[in-house]
Amino acid sequence: MMDEKHLGSNFDDFLNEEGILAETEAVAIKRVIAYQVAQLMEDQNLTKTEMAERMKTSRAALNRLLDPANKSVTLQTLESAALALEKRLRVEFV
């Protein structure tokens, strides 16, 4: 029989009750960022080497940014990526 404890609650409530909401959101956000950067690179026909050069960083640092599982990305790295892609970085609390 299905556990009725969560019947009627939303998924965020469930994750919060399990104590993993913040971590789950961080993973999801990082996946979206990695995907967006990769898509913009593809749209602009940029190789990883070219992108790293534009960002004035190493390919290893770019690989960390593009790795959806790596949550340790800094605002500076995001800003460098945005500038390299001729985009603006927007961070907001909702």
C-alpha positions as a Markdown table, in Angstrom:
| # | Residue | x | y | z |
|---|---|---|---|---|
| 1 | Met | 0.0 | 0.0 | 0.0 |
| 2 | Met | 1.2 | 3.5 | -0.8 |
| 3 | Asp | 2.6 | 5.6 | 2.0 |
| 4 | Glu | -0.2 | 8.1 | 2.6 |
| 5 | Lys | 2.1 | 10.4 | 4.7 |
| 6 | His | 2.8 | 12.5 | 1.5 |
| 7 | Leu | -0.6 | 12.3 | -0.1 |
| 8 | Gly | -1.6 | 15.8 | -1.1 |
| 9 | Ser | 1.8 | 17.4 | -0.5 |
| 10 | Asn | 4.0 | 18.6 | -3.3 |
| 11 | Phe | 7.4 | 17.2 | -4.2 |
| 12 | Asp | 9.3 | 20.1 | -2.7 |
| 13 | Asp | 7.6 | 19.4 | 0.6 |
| 14 | Phe | 8.7 | 15.8 | 0.4 |
| 15 | Leu | 12.3 | 16.7 | -0.4 |
| 16 | Asn | 12.2 | 19.2 | 2.5 |
| 17 | Glu | 10.9 | 16.6 | 4.9 |
| 18 | Glu | 13.7 | 14.2 | 3.7 |
| 19 | Gly | 16.2 | 17.0 | 4.4 |
| 20 | Ile | 17.5 | 17.1 | 0.8 |
| 21 | Leu | 15.6 | 20.0 | -0.8 |
| 22 | Ala | 18.6 | 22.4 | -0.9 |
| 23 | Glu | 21.0 | 19.8 | -2.3 |
| 24 | Thr | 18.5 | 18.6 | -4.9 |
| 25 | Glu | 17.9 | 22.2 | -6.0 |
| 26 | Ala | 21.6 | 22.9 | -6.3 |
| 27 | Val | 22.1 | 19.8 | -8.5 |
| 28 | Ala | 19.2 | 20.8 | -10.7 |
| 29 | Ile | 20.5 | 24.4 | -11.1 |
| 30 | Lys | 24.0 | 23.2 | -11.9 |
| 31 | Arg | 22.6 | 20.8 | -14.6 |
| 32 | Val | 20.7 | 23.7 | -16.2 |
| 33 | Ile | 23.8 | 26.0 | -16.1 |
| 34 | Ala | 26.0 | 23.3 | -17.6 |
| 35 | Tyr | 23.4 | 22.6 | -20.3 |
| 36 | Gln | 22.9 | 26.3 | -21.1 |
| 37 | Val | 26.7 | 26.9 | -21.4 |
| 38 | Ala | 27.1 | 23.8 | -23.6 |
| 39 | Gln | 24.2 | 24.9 | -25.9 |
| 40 | Leu | 25.5 | 28.4 | -26.3 |
| 41 | Met | 29.0 | 27.1 | -27.1 |
| 42 | Glu | 27.4 | 24.8 | -29.7 |
| 43 | Asp | 25.3 | 27.7 | -31.1 |
| 44 | Gln | 28.5 | 29.8 | -31.5 |
| 45 | Asn | 30.5 | 26.9 | -32.8 |
| 46 | Leu | 33.0 | 27.2 | -29.9 |
| 47 | Thr | 35.4 | 24.4 | -29.0 |
| 48 | Lys | 36.3 | 23.9 | -25.3 |
| 49 | Thr | 39.8 | 25.3 | -26.1 |
| 50 | Glu | 38.3 | 28.4 | -27.6 |
| 51 | Met | 35.8 | 28.9 | -24.8 |
| 52 | Ala | 38.6 | 28.5 | -22.2 |
| 53 | Glu | 40.7 | 31.0 | -24.0 |
| 54 | Arg | 37.8 | 33.5 | -24.1 |
| 55 | Met | 37.2 | 32.9 | -20.4 |
| 56 | Lys | 40.9 | 33.3 | -19.7 |
| 57 | Thr | 40.9 | 30.0 | -17.8 |
| 58 | Ser | 42.0 | 26.4 | -18.2 |
| 59 | Arg | 40.1 | 23.7 | -20.0 |
| 60 | Ala | 40.0 | 21.9 | -16.7 |
| 61 | Ala | 38.1 | 24.8 | -15.1 |
| 62 | Leu | 35.8 | 24.8 | -18.1 |
| 63 | Asn | 35.2 | 21.1 | -17.8 |
| 64 | Arg | 34.2 | 21.6 | -14.1 |
| 65 | Leu | 31.7 | 24.2 | -15.3 |
| 66 | Leu | 30.3 | 21.9 | -17.9 |
| 67 | Asp | 30.2 | 18.9 | -15.6 |
| 68 | Pro | 26.5 | 18.7 | -14.3 |
| 69 | Ala | 27.6 | 16.7 | -11.2 |
| 70 | Asn | 30.2 | 19.3 | -10.1 |
| 71 | Lys | 28.4 | 21.8 | -7.9 |
| 72 | Ser | 31.5 | 23.9 | -7.0 |
| 73 | Val | 31.2 | 26.7 | -9.5 |
| 74 | Thr | 32.0 | 30.3 | -8.5 |
| 75 | Leu | 30.2 | 33.5 | -9.5 |
| 76 | Gln | 33.4 | 34.6 | -11.1 |
| 77 | Thr | 33.5 | 31.5 | -13.3 |
| 78 | Leu | 29.8 | 32.1 | -14.3 |
| 79 | Glu | 30.5 | 35.7 | -15.1 |
| 80 | Ser | 33.6 | 34.8 | -17.2 |
| 81 | Ala | 31.5 | 32.3 | -19.1 |
| 82 | Ala | 28.7 | 34.8 | -19.6 |
| 83 | Leu | 31.2 | 37.4 | -21.0 |
| 84 | Ala | 32.8 | 34.8 | -23.2 |
| 85 | Leu | 29.4 | 34.0 | -24.7 |
| 86 | Glu | 28.4 | 37.6 | -25.0 |
| 87 | Lys | 25.6 | 37.1 | -22.5 |
| 88 | Arg | 24.7 | 38.7 | -19.2 |
| 89 | Leu | 24.7 | 36.7 | -16.0 |
| 90 | Arg | 21.6 | 37.2 | -13.8 |
| 91 | Val | 21.4 | 35.7 | -10.3 |
| 92 | Glu | 18.2 | 36.2 | -8.3 |
| 93 | Phe | 16.5 | 35.1 | -5.2 |
| 94 | Val | 12.9 | 34.0 | -5.6 |
